[in-house]
Amino acid sequence: MRLVKQISEDEVFSRWFINEAKGRLGEDLESFVQRYPHYRAIVEKPNFESEFENRKRAVLCWLSRGAILFQLPLDVVWYQAEISEDDFKSLFVIADNWWSKHYGSGSDKLSTISDEVNLRKDIPYIKSLLENIDEIDPNLIIIGKKNGPFTVIDGVHRAIALYIHFFLLKKEKWTSFDVFIGISQVECIWQRNRV
């Protein structure tokens, strides 16, 4: 993992909010901002100097992902980083009740991305991501101690689709991409529950 630059928590919330709009709400961004025009500015041209905008994004993230955010250590420092093939293959994925709610196989234990791929590769949503692989935003949000292990806390579905694309189907050669990574001196609570 190569750290590119330190970023603010506000930038992370901005990315997370966009991911929520695209993923959980199941729409493309243009449809989302047409339906909710009052969010257009904070989606398309975020102003990280605006306390109001930053609070709005933070509240929206806490409403949809509070259970995860509550578990983050208080000392997290955020970075934009470039993830290598080896780093990607060694990622863990966070247990997400969405999986168990929709597919009956979620767990409160972390598992490796390769284990999750084996469990989830036939899920229709993963298949739809694979059909539109060029449209996937690979900007995952991950967290870990400085030397790992690293855990995907946002973008699990996308990470699984990318893993299948690059390593199982071998559709193209690996190319590094940027992620947001939170570095902490302590493990998050779910990182203590690795499979």
Secondary structure, DSSP 8 states (H G I E B T S, - for coil): -EEEEEE-HHHHHHHHHHHHHHTTS---HHHHHHHSGGGHHHHHS--TT-HHHHHHHHHHHHHHHHHHHTTS-TT-EEEEEEE-HHHHHT-EE---HHHHHHHS---SSBEEHHHHHHHHTT-HHHHHHHHTGGG-----EEEEETT--EEEEE-HHHHHHHHIIIIIS--S----EEEEEEEESS--GGGGGB-
